């Protein structure tokens, strides 16, 4: 569980807040991370004719993240929350030495990268231990355990039988390679964190600080609050918007659930249902472009495609996810007789827009830079940061926030980078270990053999693996590890590469909602005072489409906009019909409550539509058309009988 997750589920102190000089050092370290990131992303060193290797910059970012972690995150619940203990001082000094070596000497390291030197071996061991310990404090043992296992596997794989066997690699080679190789600790994951992720977190923190978060909530409330089940619909809209920026399902639940869950309970939703709606809506934010918990950017790098390609491809499946939630929530409201909020509790959309329309300017700048000018996402996000600052300076209510609290915003940005930065560092170690041993290729062969060449069985194995591995781990780390281990096997059996990557990401995200370790559901349940497992299983039902759609776009990539225009339109239409009627089947309500057999038939027809195949479409029509007409006829009869 990440620090954000812990904070969301437990209001007790989870961070150290040292006072005096130590506190100033901690704040300065956190705040300087986005400052250095801005300098690097805007290419200021190049304009000054200063040559900097990307690995030098990543070494600096990693060092600052580790120092900030050891200053602000205690080793255990019993450790001091005010003073930095001696061992953390030792860890900080170790970070400065091992990180400083990369920062200052990497140009000299490159020509001799293959040489095994004693000081590099020692510093490699120290840096790896520092990264693993920081990850343990921030996210817990799951990812650390995986990292340790794969590092040891690199050195001892030659002792293992069968598919796990690999050539003998001495510890000296393992430690040096993981420490200094551009394909390991200093590889793609950390590079994405230091450029793209930092830029978007900076934008999100600034936007929320000047009132953008409240504006999003007020827009959702003014648009949906007055309708049936209004608070639940507010939760869906607000949580989807917050989730695209926060990158954490549980943190999103804690942020919006405090408001939406009590409102849902107030109009009649049962506690577990209110909690499940918030949990499933918040989890979906990780699937919704533009940010997708940073995985969209990493995915683009792995696939060597543009970010816009990933974002546009992911849009339709994410839209179906929210359509399914929205329809189920609406039908539950009708079935339960729930009303909307009283008019006096719903803000005027006109007034909300009048007071907050300026927040559309940064969003427009971001989209224009990425999708019209085709600028890199990191640069686009910094342009959006600049736009946010400019529009804030022209408003009296936000001018002082930008001018007086900018360092606090920078600190919050640095703090927001801790979890994902350290996790991606461990992911780099995992990738490096797999590359050293060739485990990815070996495991790919084994999975293809195990599935007997059946792509559907392999997809099922990948889905189960993603959910299990993702339990208690950040989605970014889950995605990176599974993409390296499983995606090659999917691609070998004919799955489109982009579809394979999205498939793995979807099931990694759904681990936040799937019992027994359903972190987002548990956080929501604690707010609603509901039973956690009941909340989790209700969330699975509400988010059911996310367990189905990945299989569809893996087998028929037209759902992710790959194919002819006719194929894409047909697939989207049938998938939408299937989503609507699957929601009807799971809620058990259309125009009135449905019998079990009717619900089953609706579900069969819905699955037929979702498959987007000719046979599936025929099954959908045969099952759903007569049932729909019958239910419509019964509705008209009931209406005549009441007249």
N, C-alpha and C positions, 0 to 999 in steps of 0.2 A: 504494500500500500504506500502510495507516495505521501510526501509531506502535505501536499494539498488535500489529499484524501483524508489524512489523519486530522487535519485541521477542520475539515468539513464535518467529520463524524464525531469529533471530540472537541468541545470548546476550550479545554484545558490548554496550557501553554505547551507548545511543541517546538518552539524555537528559543534560542538563547538571545537575550538582549543585554549585552554587556554595557556597562556605563563608562564614563570618562574617556580616556585616550583610546582604549580598546574598542569602545563603541563607535568612536569617530572613525577608526580604521575600518571597522566592519561596514559602516555606512559608505565610506569612501570607496571601498573595494566593490561593493554592490553597484554604486552609482557610476563608477568609471567603466564598467563593462559595456553598457550601451554607448557611452561616449566614444570608446575605442572602436566599437563596432560601426558607429556612424562614420568615423574617420576612414575606416578601411573600406566600407561599402561605397562611399562617395569618392574613392580613389584619390583622396588628398595626398597620400605619399607619392603617387605617380606624378601628380602635378608639381610636386616639390623635388622630383627626380631622385626619390628615395626608393631603392629596390627592396621589396619585402616578399619573401616566399610565403605562399599560403600556409605552409606548415609552421612558419614562425608565428604568424598571426593566431593560428589555432592553438599552438603551444601557449601563447599568452592568454587566450580566452580560457583554456582549460586550467591554467594556473590560477587565474582570478576566481574561477568557479570553485576550485578546490579550497582556496584560501577562505572564500566567503562561506563555504560549507562548514569548515572547521571552526570558523569564528562564530557562526550563528546557529548551527544545528548540533545539539548535544549528543553524546555517544549513546546515552540511554535515558530512560525516564528518571533515573536516580541522579543523573549528572546535574551539575549546577546550571541554573538558568541565568545567572548574573556574571559569573567569572569564567574565564577561559582556562581550563586545567592545563597542567604542564605537558601532558601527552599531546594535546591539540596544538600547543606551541611547537612541539617537535614535528608534528605532521605538517604544519605550515612552513617550517624551515626546510623540511624535506621537499615540499612542493616548490619552494623558491629555487632550490638547487636543481632539481630534475627538470622543472619547467623552464628555468632560466637557461639551462644548457641548450634546449631546443630553440628558445627565442634568440639567443645571442650567437650560437655556433652552427645553426643549421646549414648555412652556405658552405661551411667547411665539412659538415657531416656528409652531405650528398655524394661527393666523389668517393668517400670511403664507407658508404652505407653497408656494404657487404662484409666489412672487417669486424671481427669479434674482438672488442677491446674490453678489458676488465672493468673500467669505470662505466662503460655503457651498459654492461651486463648488470652491474650493481644498481645503477640508476634506473634501469628498466624494471628490475624487480621492485624497487621502492615505488616508482610511479604507478605500477600496476596495483600494488597493495593500497596505495593512497586512493586510487579511483574506486576500487572495490569497497573499501571502507566508507567512502563518501556515499556510494550507491546504497550501501546497507542502511545508512542513517536516513537517507531521503526516501527510499522506495521499499526497504525491507529485503528479505533474504531471497525471494524467487529469482530475480535476475542475477544477483550476485552468485547464487549457487550454479546457475547455468554458465556464467562466465568462468568460474573456478573449474567446473567439470571440463569445459572445452579447452581451457589453458593446459590442464593436466593431460587431457587427451592428446594435445599437440606433441607432448614429450613422450607419452607412453603408448601411442596408438599402435606401434610396431609389435606390442605384446598381445594385442587383441586378435581374435579370430575373424574369419569371414570378411563381410563387407566393411567392418569397422577397422580392419587392418590398414596401416599406412606405413610409409617409410620412416626410419628412425631419424628424429630431429633432436639434436642435443639441446639441453636447457639454455645454453649460451645463445644459440641461434633463435630459440623461441622468444626469450626475453628481449633480445636486441630488436628482432623484427617487430614484435608487438609494440614496442616503445617508439621506434623511429620510422618504421615503414609508412609511406603515404597511404597504404591500403589497410592499415590497422587502426591504432588509436587516433592517428591524425588523418583518418579517411573521410569518406563521404558523410556519415552521420554527424560528426562534430563540425565539419565544414558547413553543413546546412544550418546547424544551430547558430554558428557564429555569423551567418549572413542573413538568411531568409527568416528563420524563426525569431531571431532577436528583433528584426525590423517589425514583424507583425505583432510581437508582444509589446514592443514600444508603442506602436500605434494603438493597440487595444487599451493599454494602461492609460495613455494620454487621453484617449477618447472617453473612457469611463470617468477619469478624474474631472473633466470639464463638463460632465453631465450627459454624455452620450448614452451611458447605461440607463439612466433614469428616463431619457427620451425614448429609448427602445421599449422599456416597460410601459410607459404611458401610451405609446402608440398601440401596443398590443392590447392594453386595457381599454382604450377608447374604441378600438375596432371590434373587439370581441366580447367585452364585458357585459353588454346588455342582452346578449343572445342566450338561448337555452344552454345550460352548462357553461356559461361565459367564463368563469375562472379557469376551467379546464382548458378551454380554447386559448385563453391568455397564456397559460403555462406552455402550451404547444408553441405558440408564436414567439413568446419571449425567450423560452429556453433554446429554441432553434437559433435565434439571433445571438444570444449570449454564448451558446456552445461553439459557434463558429469562431469566436474570438478567444474563449478561455482555454480550449484544448484539453479540458479535464471534465469528465462527466460528473464526478462527485462534487468538485468545486462548483460546477454550474448548478447542481441540485441545491447545494447549500446557499448559493447566492440568490436564486430565484424562488426556491421552494419555501423559504421562510415567509414569503408573501403569498404565493399561489396556493400552497397546500391548505393553510387555514381558510382561505376564501372558498376553496372547493368543498371542504368539510362543512362550511357555513351554509351552503345551499343544498346539502344533502348527500354528497358523495361519501361513501364509507371510507374510513381512514386508509385501508390498504389500497383502495382504488385511487384515491387522491395521490398517495405516495407513488403508486405505479405509473400514473399519468406523468407526473413530474420526472420520474426516473427515466422513462422511455423517451420523453421529449428531450431531456438533457443529453442522453446518450446519443440521440440522433444528430446532435450538433457536431459530433466528431465525424459524421458521414457527409455533412453538408458543405459543399464548397462555399467560400474560397479556401479556408485554411485546413480543414479536415485533420485537426490535431497535428499539424506539420507533416503528416504522411504524404500529402499531395506533392510537396516540394521534394521530399526524399524519393518518392515514386518517380517523379519526372527525371531525377538524376539517374536512378537505377535503369530506367527504360530508355534514357537518352532521347526524350521527347520534350516538347514545350510544356510548361506548367499549364497553359490554357487548354491543352489537349486533355490533360488529366482532369482538370476542373469541369470542363464541359461534359466529358464522358461520365463523370460521377454524378451529374446533376439529376438525370431522370430517375435512377434507382433511389437517390435520396428523397426526391419528390414523392415517389410511390410510398416510401416509408412514412412520410408525414401525412399523406392522403389516408393511409390505413389508420393511423392514430386518430386523425381528425374525424373520420367517419365513425369509428368505434365510439369515440367520446360523444359525438353528437347523438348517436343511437342510444347510448347509455343514458344520456340526459333525457331523451324522449321517453324511454322505457321507465326511468325512475321518476318522471314528472318534475325534473329539476328546472328551475327558472334561472334567469340571469341575475346580475347584481342590480340593486335599486339604482334608478337614474342618478341620484345624488352622489353615488359612489363611483360613477363612471365619468372620467374627465372628457371634456369636449375635444373631439379630434381637431376641430378648427383652431382651438386655442393651443393645443399641444403642438400642432404644426407651425403655428405662428411663433411660438417661443423656441422651437427647436429645429426649424427647417435648415438652419445653417449646418447641422450635422450631416446633411446629405452631401455637402460640398466635399469633405474629405473622402467620403465613399465614392463619389463620382470621380474624383481625381485618381483614386486607387484603380478603379475599373478602367478609366481612360488610359492610364499609363500601361496597364498590363495587357489589355485586349485591343487597344487601338494603336498605341505607340510601340507595343511589344517590348517594353523595357523589362529587365530582370525583376522578379517579384521583390527582391530585397530593396532595390532602388525605388520601385513603385511605392512600397510601404513607407519609405522615408519621405517621399514626396507627399504622401497622405499625412504623415506626421507634421510636415511643414505647413500643409494646408490647415490642419487642425489648430496649430499654434496661431496662425494668422487670423482665422475666423474668431478664435477665442479672444484675441487682443482687441477686437472690435466690439466685444460685448462686455458691459460693465460687470455682469455677474461672474464672468469667467476670466477676466483680465488678471485679477490678482492671483488666481490659481496658477496660471502659467508663469507669471513673473515672480511669485514668491515661493511656490511649491514645486518648481521644476526639478530640484534635486531629489525631492521625495518621490516624484514620478520616475526618475532615473533609478532610484533605489528599488522601487517596486518592480521595474523592468528587470533589473539584475536578479532580484529574488525570484521572479517568475521564470528565469532561465535556469535556475539551479537544478530542479528536477530533471527537465528534459535534457539539459546539457550533460549532466553526469550519466544519465541513462544512455544517451547516445555515445558517450565515451566507452561505456561497457559494451555497447553494441559494436563499436569499432574493434574492441578486443575479440569479440565473438567472430566477427567477419574475418579478422586476421588469422585466428586459429583455424577456421574452416578453410581459408585459402592455403595456409601452410600444409595442411594434411590432405586436401582434396576431398574432405568429408561431404561437401555439397554434391559432388558428382557421384560419389559412392552411394549416398543416401537416395539420390534421385534414381539410380539404377535399382536399388532395393525396393523403393516404393512402386516403381513401374512393375517390377516382378511380383510384388505382393498383391497389387491390384489386378494382376493378370492382363494388363493392358486395357482394363475397363475404366474409361475416364470418369464415369459416374461414381464408381467405387472409390477412385482416387480422390475425387472432389469431396466425398463424404469423409474419408480419412483426414484430408487436409482441414476440413471444417472442424472436426472433433479436436484435432491437434491444436488448432488456433484458439479454440475456446478454452481448452485445458491449460495451454501455455499462457494464455492471456489473463487467467485468473490471478488477480493481485499484482499484475504488472502493467505499466503504462503501454498504451496501444502502439506507440511509436516503436518501442523495443520489441514488442511481439511481432509487429509487421516486419521489421528489419531481419529478425532471426528466421522467421518462417519463409520470407522471400528468398533468403540464401539457401535454406534447406529444402523447401518443398516446391517453390515456384518452378525450378528447372524441370521437375518431373511432370508438372501440369503442362508446361509448354511442350515438352517432348511428346505428350499424347495429343497435341493439337489444339490446346486451349490458347486463345489469343493472349500474348504477353500482358497487355494492359488489363484484360479480364482476369487473368491469373492473379495479378497483383491486387486488384480491387477485391477479388474474392477473399483473399487472405486477410486484407485489412478489415473487411466487413465482419468476419467472424472473430477477429481480434477485438473489435469494438464491442461486439455482442457479449463478450465475456463479462463486461461491466454489468450486464443485465441478467445473465444466466445463472441460476442457483447451481451449486451451493455457495459459491463465492461471487455474489452479485453486489459489488461495492456501491454502485449508484443506487440500487434498490434499498440497500441497508441504510445509507445516509438519508434517503427520503423517508424510510420507515421510522427512523429515529425522530424526525421532525413531526411526522404525522401520528406518532405513538401507535404504530401499527405493527403487526407480526411480520418480521423480515422475510421469511420464506414465502408467505402468502403474497406479500408485495412483489417478490421476485417472480413468482410464477404468473401473477397477473400482468406484470411487465412483459414477460415472454409472450403472453397472448396478445397484448396490444402491439408489440413489435414483431409479430409473427412474419410479416412480409420480409423483414431483414434476414430471416433464416431461409427464405424461399428464393427471392430475387437473385442472389449471387449464383445459384445453380443455373438460373435461366440465362444470365448474361455470360456465364462461362461457356454454356453450350450454344447460345445464340447471341453473339456480340452486338447484334443490331440494337439491343437495349442500351448499350453504351455508345450508340451513334457510330458503329462501324458496320458499313454495308451500304446498299443502295437506298435512295430516298424512300422508295416504296416499302422496302423491308423494314426500315426504321419506323415509318409512320404506322404500319400494320402492327409491329411488335409493341410499340408504345400504347396504341389503342387497346389491343387485347390485354396487355398487362394492366392497364388502368381499369378495364372492366373486371378483370380477375381480382384486382385489389379491392374494388368496391364490394363485390359479392362475397369475397372471403371475409371481409369485415362484418358483413351482414351475418354470415354463418357463425362467426365466433361470438358475436354479441347475442345472437338469437332473436333479432328483432328487425322487421322491415316496416310494415305498416301496423303490425301488431306482433305480439310474441309468437315465435315460430316453434313448431313441434320438432323434436329431435331428428326425426327422419327427414324433415324439410331442411333442417340445418345441414345435415350430412350431404343431401343432394346439392344444396347451394355450394358447399365446399368442394365437392367433386367437380361441378361445373366451373367454379372459380379457378381451380388448379388447371383445368383444361384450357381456359383462356390464358392463364399466366404462361403456360408452356410456349405459346405463340406458334405452335405447329398447326398444320391443317387439320390433323386428327384431333388435336386438343381443342381447336376452335369449334369443330363439329360437336364434340362432347359437351363443351360449354353451352352451345346453343340448345342442344337437346335436353340438357338438364335444367338450365336456368330459364329459358323462354317460357315454357308452360308453367313453371313455379311462379315466376314473376307475374304472369297474367292472372293466375289463380289468386295470388295474394292481393292483386289490385282489384279483382272482382269482389273478393271478400270485404275489402275496405269500402267499396261502393255500397255493398249490401248493408254493412253496419251503419253507414251514413244514412241510407234510406230508412232503416229501422228506427233511427233516433229522431226522425222528422215527424 
